[in-house]
Amino acid sequence: MLQIGGVIFVFATVFGGYVAAGGKFDVILHALPYEGTQILGAAVGAMLIASTMTGLKKTIGDMGKIMSGSKWNAKDYTDLLSLLFTLTKTMKSKGMIALEQHIEKPEESTIFKNYPKIMKDHFALDFICDTIRMMTMSLEDPHQVETAMEKLIEKHHHEASEPAVAMQSMADGMPALGIVAAVLGVIKTMGSITEPPEILGEMIGGALVGTFFGVFMAYGFIAPIATRLKSAYDEEGLFYHVIRDVLVAHLHGNAAQISVEIGRGSVPSHLQPSFAELEAALNAIPAAA
């Protein structure tokens, strides 16, 4: 809803000010279909040249994040901490070998089945299982494990953020493409230099619509979209930081309760469960888990 309000506000202030200053829409409406097609077509074409098929599909699929933001909510973080509490407590009380069946087939695990949304995130599931698998192979140096996890998070974040980079690149190129469209309009005008001044004025005004449209779209819409996507990806990435912090805290010899409390500190403030809320969630973990 906030984003829709922003779009309306941009249009209202820009074109409202134009009309209030005595501007008329005739020239803009006449030139915009042609200038807009040139600029948007060139921008989309440039993005196709720079993108991979996988990246392009992800860019299209992630447009919903402009409105929804990060896919993780407060309950998901509470669930994650509950899952990690169960795993670390099991490792503390029964040893690494007790988790072998759970990490080898998480889809059949009585622990993981309680958290279906986390199971649907392939990276989160593999990240947890692969890290615990490393621990079962006697890689228990906290610093080595933390470094390995950090590299995985960085690689995943780089790949996940590709749509935001693509949109920002489009935003950076739009003003220049607007100039290209304007130059073509000037070339067209110079070919009609013998026309009367009122016709030449309209043609020059139409050419300048290209510059306006390129700058307006770049800084009014596409760059904010890129920023919004980047913000969503950055916030989603914190979900995996919680996993890293809890498992590394466990390797430092902390009790399960202390490990998840350390992880709770990495949860974004507006989604962070309180100590009491997390305590209640941990007490509500099914006995079968």
C-alpha positions, 0 to 999 in steps of 0.5 A, a space after each residue: 500500500 505504501 508503494 502505491 501511495 508513493 506512485 500516486 504522489 510522484 505523479 501528482 506532484 510532478 504533473 500537478 506542478 506542471 499543470 499549475 505552472 501552465 503546462 499543457 499535455 498535448 505535446 507530451 501525449 503526442 510524443 510519449 508513445 513514440 519516445 516511450 517505446 524507444 526508451 523502454 524498448 532499448 532499456 528492456 533490450 539492454 537488460 536482456 543482453 546483460 542477463 542470463 535466462 535464470 536471472 531474467 526469470 528470477 527478476 520477473 518472479 521477484 517483482 512481487 517483493 516490491 509490495 510484499 518485501 522480505 518473505 520472512 515474518 516474525 513467526 518464521 524467525 520464532 520457528 527458526 529459533 525453535 528448530 535450531 534449539 531442538 537441533 542444538 539441544 539434541 546434539 548436546 544431549 544425545 550427540 551428533 549421531 542422533 541427528 544423522 537420520 534427520 539431516 540425511 532425510 529432512 523431508 521425513 524428519 520429525 523435527 523438520 516437519 514441524 516447520 514446513 515454510 523453512 523446509 520449502 526454502 532449499 538454501 536454508 534447509 541445505 545450509 542447516 543440514 550441510 553445516 551439521 553434516 560437517 560437524 558430524 565429520 569432526 569439523 568442530 573448529 568454530 572459526 572454520 565453520 563460521 568462515 565456511 558458512 559466511 562464504 555460503 551466505 555471501 554466494 547465496 546473497 550475491 545470486 539472490 540480489 541479481 534482480 536488484 542489480 539488473 534494475 539498478 543498471 536499467 535505472 542508470 541507463 534510462 537517462 542516457 537512453 532518454 537523451 538518445 530519443 531526444 537526439 533522434 527527435 532533434 534530427 527529425 526536427 532539423 529535417 523539417 527546418 523549413 516548417 513554420 516556428 509553431 510546428 518546429 516548436 512542437 517538434 522540439 518539445 516532443 524531442 525533449 519529452 524523451 529526455 524527460 521520460 528517461 530521467 522521470 522513469 529512472 529516478 521516479 520509479 526504476 531506481 526506487 524499485 531496485 532499492 526496494 528489492 535490495 532492501 528485501 534481499 538484505 533482510 531475507 539474508 539476515 535469516 541465514 545469519 541467525 542460522 550461522 550465529 546459533 550453530 557457531 555459538 553451539 560449537 563454542 560450547 554454549 547451551 542450546 538456550 544460550 545459542 538461540 538467545 545469541 541468534 535472537 540478537 541477529 533477528 531484525 528488530 521489528 521481527 525479533 521475538 521478545 525473550 518471553 515470547 521465545 521462551 513460550 515458543 520453546 516450551 511449546 515445541 512438540 514432545 515428539 520433536 
